Amino acid sequence: GAVVSQHPSRVICKSGTSVKIECRSLDFQATTMFWYRQFPKQSLMLMATSNEGSKATYEQGVEKDKFLINHASLTLSTLTVTSAHPEDSSFYICSARATDRVTEAFFGQGTRLTVV
Amino acid sequence: AQSVTQLDSHVSVSEGTPVLLRCNYSSSYSPSLFWYVQHPNKGLQLLLKYTSAATLVKGINGFEAEFKKSETSFHLTKPSAHMSDAAEYFCVVSDRGITGKLIFGQGTTLQVKP
């Protein structure tokens, strides 16, 4: 099956700094990528939909200026958490939908962000 | 609007006994439905998917699910649970468009007792 690589898998940063998370589709082209946030023992909440070459579409309640998304190529999307605070600590997961397999999305391994 | 409801937040079975994880969906048109599994601090793995072909869908690791339109259900089953099946399971609905969002259920924690 298709592989989505997410990096880093775990990151600890200080309050006020920014953290970038990468999501790469390794063996397919992904027109659309999705970013999710998951709190402990909870489901995945969609944060934004990232479309290659255009602005991301954010879900209601998600701060665009805080969670910057860039989808510069068909294989890479990045999520930057700007001016991170402890409440941003969470598990972030990306998924990618292959251009020719629109009914299925493939997920990265997730990134555990801890802001201290 | 689409939504999905997982009827049980926690299911506990003994090893070797059947597994049933329940999922109901709401959609204004024929949806695509998925079951994903997540092990602790890991990403998600696709177990199976329904995309308007056969209503009984077979997936990996012995799991299967039946799409029942009249009941708006997509329950996940397995004849015999294995210890390695212990994980979090998510029922997911998606629309058919290329940018269709995946809407996740609340998740069901499956515990398998020896």
Chai-1 contact restraints between the chains, C-beta under 6 A:
chainA,res_idxA,chainB,res_idxB,connection_type,confidence,min_distance_angstrom,max_distance_angstrom,comment,restraint_id
A,T32,B,T99,contact,1.0,0.0,6.0,A-B,restraint_1
A,S43,B,F104,contact,1.0,0.0,6.0,A-B,restraint_2
A,S43,B,Q106,contact,1.0,0.0,6.0,A-B,restraint_3
A,S43,B,G107,contact,1.0,0.0,6.0,A-B,restraint_4
A,L44,B,F104,contact,1.0,0.0,6.0,A-B,restraint_5
A,L46,B,K101,contact,1.0,0.0,6.0,A-B,restraint_6
A,V102,B,I98,contact,1.0,0.0,6.0,A-B,restraint_7
A,T103,B,S32,contact,1.0,0.0,6.0,A-B,restraint_8
A,T103,B,T51,contact,1.0,0.0,6.0,A-B,restraint_9
A,A105,B,L102,contact,1.0,0.0,6.0,A-B,restraint_10
A,F107,B,G43,contact,1.0,0.0,6.0,A-B,restraint_11
A,F107,B,L44,contact,1.0,0.0,6.0,A-B,restraint_12
A,G108,B,G43,contact,1.0,0.0,6.0,A-B,restraint_13
A,Q109,B,G43,contact,1.0,0.0,6.0,A-B,restraint_14
A,G110,B,G43,contact,1.0,0.0,6.0,A-B,restraint_15
